[in-house]
Every structure is written in C-alpha cells, then in structure tokens.
Amino acid sequence: IDGGDGGDGGDGGRAGALLEGATGSDEATWQAPRARVVDPQSCYVCKRTFHELHHFYDQMCFACAEFNYAKREQTTDLTGRVCLVTGARVKIGYQAAIKLLRAGAEVIVLTRFPRDAARRFALEPDATDFVRRLHVYGIDLRHTPSVELLCRHLCATQSRLDALINNACQTVRRPSGFYDHVVATEEQPLTALEGAILERDRSLRAQLGAGEGADAELSTRAGVEIRATGLWKSAVLSQVPLLAEDLERGTHLYPKGRLDKDLQQVDQRDFNSWRMTLAEVPTTELLEVQLVNAIAPFVLNARLRPLLAAVPTRDAHVVNVSAMEGQFYRRWKTDKHPHTNMAKAALNMMTRTSAAEYVRDGIHMNSVDTGWVTDEDPIAHAERKQREHNFHPPLDIVDGAARIVDPVFDGIATGNHQWGVFLKDYKPAAW
C-alpha cells in the first residue's frame, strides 16, 4: 500500500500494513531492532523511501519522524507574553492555545461558541494553573463589524500582543443543524472555572447592553468612550438560515448524541463542498469562506498592529495559518473546492506583501501550513478509504498545533525570527 502524499483528499495508504519484527505482545517495545515495513514507503515529509518504522509515525522515515516527535513537545518560557488564537475551541486551534497556556502565556481565544470553549478548557487537569491567563471571547468572524469592534476593545484594554495566530478557517460549510447540540450548551449555567474564563467576554457584552446589535458606550483604559455596534450572542448566527440546507434537520443527517473524537457532531451528508467544482459552490459559502479565511485575518492584522508593535523586545509574531491548497507552486491540483483555494492563496499573498513592512516594527509575519491532519471528505467516502485502504492522515491535531506555534516558540527560544515565508513541515517552502 503506497504512503499518502498529503494531496487533496486522495486515497493514501498507511505505512506499516505489513510489518517484520512486530510481536503483537503487550510487552512489545519499539526499541532496536526497530520494526520494519516489508514494502518501501514514501515519507510524508521528505518523500524518500523508508523501511524502518517509528514508534509514533507510520508515514515518515525515521529521521523525519524523530524530528517531528521532538517538535510535538517543544516549548519555551512565555511568561508575561500575550497571545491571541482564533478558532481555538476545537482541534488544532485548541491544542495551540493549550501549548501557549502551558508555556506561561496569557492567551486570548476567539470562537463562535464561547461557553463550549470555556467548558473544554475548564476540563483540562491543570485548568486551575492557567484559568486566570485565559480569556475566551465569543465572535463570529463572518460578521466583520464584530471583528472591528473587538479589535477596538482589545486595543483599549491590552497593552501588548506578542503573537497573533489566525487559525480560524471555514473549509467545509456546516448547516445550522450541525450546531444544534453546541448551541444548546451556550445557554447552560457556568461553573466557577468557566465563569473566570469568560469574565472579560461577559464584561464586554455588559457594556454593549442586552439585545443583538445594540449600540453601546465602551469604556477604555484611558477612560475614553467609544461608540460601537456588536452582536450580543455570537452563537446565534450559526442558526440563521442562509441556504436551503440550513433548514434541514433530522437524525439521518446529524444523529443525536453521536460525536466524533473532537466531540463534534457527526455529519452524515453524502456530499459537501470539499467535492464541489466552481459552478457548484453557493455564493453564500464563497463569501463566508473569504470572510473567515482571508478578510478577518486582514482586519485583525491591520487593527491589532499597534499592540503587536508595542512589544518592547521587538519579537512579535503573526501566524497566518494556511494550507497547501493555497499554494500556486504545485505540479498537480484537483478541480475541487476552488473557493477555499482562493482564500488560502489570498492569505499567503497578504503575508508575501506585508511581512517586509511589518518586520520594521519588530513584527514577524509568516504563513504556516498545518500539515495533513483532517480528511475533509464526506463521512461515507472517509470511511470507505479507511476500510479499503486502512487510510488515515499522516498527522494529528497536536502536530498541526506544533507547526503553527513553532515560529513563536523557536523564535523566542533561539532569537532567530523568520518572517515573510511560507512554512511547511517547519521549513520555508515555495509559495
């Protein structure tokens, strides 16, 4: 079975389907002699063939696997640093926020579902160690006025921002029914830990006043009053029907109580936008993808620049989380999901254009590929690939998180701050 190459959802194979030297015993260890694959496999990272199997990664040569495994555990002292991560309720963004918190940073998290995010963070075994350094704000990045409002609020209440990680991304649009279970949690009472995590969000909304879209006076650190308009509850936009699919409900599509490994609703649809060609993509979805994946990062990077430039050590970072589908320099590309390809290409062009300007203020901007972590195909296709080819993506969410925090961790630890590049597997790659 051939190893996967990280292409656009293709049928990759899983290295190690046939092993030599593996005992199958509970006492078996992965020490010398190392297990070997019978047929040579292609390394996900360096593309060289390999036979020796790493104890953790089955689609990498031993050298690349060892390097990536070390990067999973990488950290540095971020005490006194302030970091912002968008889309940090689940998956890669959540793991990135956890890494930053455990490194000692103050972390600002943006998500549509703040109550659910607070619950997840509060369940961490060391939550009491970081709860006072974690601030979750509810915001829907599709609503640009809310993004502008929050930027003004942060500029008025924060004195610095050491890292801005634009992680939030809409790849496959989920209809309203997909979010029913998480919307319900937004109305549940808070525990003490959850309340502490949401304290600043609730304070901001108290200033906005009750009611969606309410005008309000916002108090700043300097006592200046700002007039602004913002959404009262970010989760409600997920329930606004914008397409016909938003009106569809039922256990045949979203089985009640059936969640995936990330505690997300299982989506039983047999077709989604990952398989759509240009003419099949709804205009609404096209606009949403651009708003979340490109417009919101543009606004955040622009409006929060004063906070980034205020870092006295001139070692601030902006990480625009990208993907290989936004890369022009590729020999092969499918005709599917052009709207997400466009958005990631736009994000890369922002880095390519503005990094040289931002670095003059000590702000190091890069685009970073998370690596192949998720199979975005509809569940029937994903399960077929797993059943017939024993396929799974070569990386997991911790690997993805390690990649997007690496410019921050490595830069602060070594003093070598990269800027203006597209990083794939921790190294500069072609645009």
Secondary structure, 3 states (H helix, E strand, C coil): CCECCCCCCCCCECCCCCEECCCCCCCCCCCCCCCEEEEEEECCCCCCEEEECCCCCCCCCHHHHHHHHHHHCCCCCCCCCEEEEECCCCHHHHHHHHHHHHCCCEEEEEECCHHHHHHHHHCCCCHHHHHHHEEEEECCCCCHHHHHHHHHHHHHHCCCCCEEEECCCCCCCCCHHHHHHHHHHCCCCCCHHHHHHCHHHHHHHHHHCCCCCCEEEEECCCCCEEEEECCCCHHHHHHCCCCHHHHCCCCCCCCCCCECCCCCECCCCCCCHHHCCHHHCCHHHHHHHHHHHHHHHHHHHHHCHHHHHCCCCCCEEEEEEECHHHCCCCCCCCCCCHHHHHHHHHHHHHHHHHHHHHHHHCEEEEEEECCCCCCCCCHHHHHHHHHHHCCCCCCCHHHHHHHHHHHHHHHHHHCCCCCCCEEECCEEECC
